[in-house]
């Protein structure tokens, strides 16, 4: 695991009264060095556990998850809120994740976050028809999609060229979904 991206995740529900309620938050402090994320329970969990591949998402022993590149392949880690949850519980949802750009990494490998109606841990957010979702490429580029797969690109390669994300830097990815309409 010489090239890794570090992840931290939180999901927030903002109620109509503008009070934020945290549904799920995971500092990954309960995932030991080289232990799998699969089946672990987030610190704030709303009765949920992680669904994840057992090989490529591993604890770093310091409160982050490590994804090994290039052998991670297309994998999804997910929290299942239950069928129809977002439709039944109207509100504004925020999904955020901190990513540390791995030293020595470049190219088109990527990590993404998003909302999806299906969970197939053997594929990625494109295969799971995430909507909305965003992608952080190891080249430092970021793209955001409002539709499933790669449809409805809202922003493409927003940090392209020399303004790409710095290697070793930590960046917060955030998506806000309003289901109140």
C-alpha positions in Angstrom: 0.0 0.0 0.0 2.5 2.6 -1.0 0.0 4.9 -2.6 -3.1 5.7 -0.5 -5.9 8.2 -0.3 -7.1 9.0 3.2 -10.9 9.3 3.8 -13.2 10.7 6.5 -16.9 10.9 6.0 -20.0 12.6 7.5 -23.6 12.8 6.4 -25.8 15.6 7.8 -29.5 16.2 7.7 -30.7 19.8 8.0 -34.2 20.0 9.3 -36.7 22.6 8.2 -35.9 24.6 11.3 -32.3 25.0 10.0 -31.0 22.9 12.8 -28.4 20.4 11.5 -28.8 16.8 12.7 -26.0 14.4 12.1 -27.3 11.1 10.8 -23.9 9.4 10.2 -20.4 10.4 11.0 -17.3 8.3 11.1 -13.8 9.4 12.2 -12.7 5.8 11.5 -11.0 5.6 15.0 -12.6 2.1 15.5 -10.9 0.6 12.4 -7.5 -0.8 13.4 -4.4 -0.8 11.2 -5.1 -2.9 8.1 -8.6 -3.9 9.3 -11.4 -3.8 6.8 -14.1 -1.1 6.8 -16.8 -3.7 6.0 -19.3 -4.2 8.8 -17.9 -1.6 11.1 -20.2 0.8 12.8 -19.8 4.6 12.5 -19.4 6.6 15.7 -22.8 8.2 14.9 -24.7 5.6 13.0 -28.5 5.8 13.0 -28.5 2.0 13.3 -26.3 1.5 10.3 -23.0 -0.3 9.5 -20.6 0.1 6.5 -21.1 -2.1 3.4 -17.7 -2.2 1.7 -15.2 -4.5 0.0 -13.0 -6.4 2.4 -9.7 -6.0 0.6 -9.1 -2.5 -0.7 -10.5 -0.2 2.1 -8.4 -0.6 5.2 -7.9 1.3 8.4 -4.6 3.2 8.7 -4.6 2.9 12.5 -4.7 6.7 12.9 -8.4 7.5 12.3 -8.4 7.4 8.5 -9.2 4.8 5.8 -6.5 3.9 3.2 -7.4 2.9 -0.3 -4.6 1.2 -2.1 -3.8 2.2 -5.6 -3.7 0.9 -8.3 -5.2 -2.3 -7.0 -8.3 -0.8 -5.4 -10.3 -1.2 -8.7 -13.9 -0.1 -8.9 -15.2 -0.4 -5.3 -18.0 1.3 -3.4 -18.3 1.8 0.4 -21.8 2.8 1.4 -24.2 3.4 4.2 -27.7 2.1 3.5 -30.4 4.4 5.0 -33.2 2.1 3.7 -35.4 2.1 0.7 -37.0 5.5 0.0 -35.3 7.2 3.0 -34.5 10.5 1.2 -38.0 10.7 -0.3 -39.8 9.9 2.9 -37.6 12.2 5.0 -37.6 15.5 3.0 -34.8 17.9 3.8 -31.4 19.0 2.9 -28.6 16.5 3.1 -24.9 17.2 3.1 -22.3 14.5 2.3 -18.7 15.4 2.9 -15.4 13.6 2.9 -11.8 14.7 3.5 -9.3 13.3 1.0 -5.5 13.5 1.3 -3.9 13.5 -2.1 -1.4 10.6 -2.0 2.3 11.3 -2.6 3.5 9.7 -5.8 0.0 9.4 -7.3 -1.1 10.8 -10.6 -3.4 9.9 -13.5 -7.0 9.0 -13.9 -7.6 6.9 -10.8 -10.2 8.6 -8.7 -12.2 8.7 -5.5 -15.8 10.0 -5.4 -18.7 10.7 -3.1 -22.4 10.8 -3.9 -26.0 9.7 -3.3 -27.3 6.5 -4.9 -30.4 4.3 -4.9 -28.4 1.1 -5.2 -25.3 -0.4 -3.6 -23.1 -2.7 -5.5 -19.7 -2.7 -3.8 -18.0 -4.4 -6.8 -18.5 -1.3 -8.9 -18.1 2.4 -8.6 -20.5 5.4 -8.4 -20.9 5.4 -12.2 -22.1 1.7 -12.1 -24.3 2.5 -9.1 -26.0 5.4 -11.0 -25.1 7.9 -8.3 -26.9 11.3 -8.5 -25.6 13.8 -7.5 -22.0 12.9 -7.1 -18.5 14.2 -7.5 -15.1 12.8 -8.5 -11.6 13.7 -7.3 -8.9 12.4 -9.7 -5.4 11.7 -8.7 -4.4 14.2 -11.3 -5.9 16.8 -8.9 -8.9 17.5 -11.1 -12.5 17.6 -9.7 -15.7 17.0 -11.6 -19.4 17.2 -10.4 -22.4 15.4 -11.9 -26.0 16.2 -11.4 -27.3 13.1 -13.2 -26.7 9.4 -13.1 -23.4 8.0 -14.3 -21.5 10.8 -16.1 -24.6 12.6 -17.4 -25.4 16.2 -16.6 -21.9 17.4 -15.9 -22.2 20.5 -13.7 -18.5 21.1 -13.5 -15.6 19.3 -15.2 -11.9 19.4 -14.3 -12.4 22.5 -12.2 -8.9 22.3 -10.9 -7.2 21.3 -14.2 -3.8 22.3 -15.3 -1.3 24.0 -13.0 -4.0 24.7 -10.5 -4.6 21.0 -9.7 -4.6 19.8 -6.1 -1.2 19.7 -4.5 0.2 16.2 -3.8 0.1 15.6 0.0 -2.6 18.2 0.5 -5.9 17.4 2.3 -9.2 18.6 0.6 -12.8 18.4 1.6 -15.3 17.2 -1.0 -18.9 18.2 -0.2 -22.3 17.6 -1.9 -25.6 19.1 -0.8 -28.8 17.5 -1.9 -32.2 19.2 -1.2 -35.1 16.7 -1.3 -37.6 19.2 0.3 -39.2 19.9 -3.1 
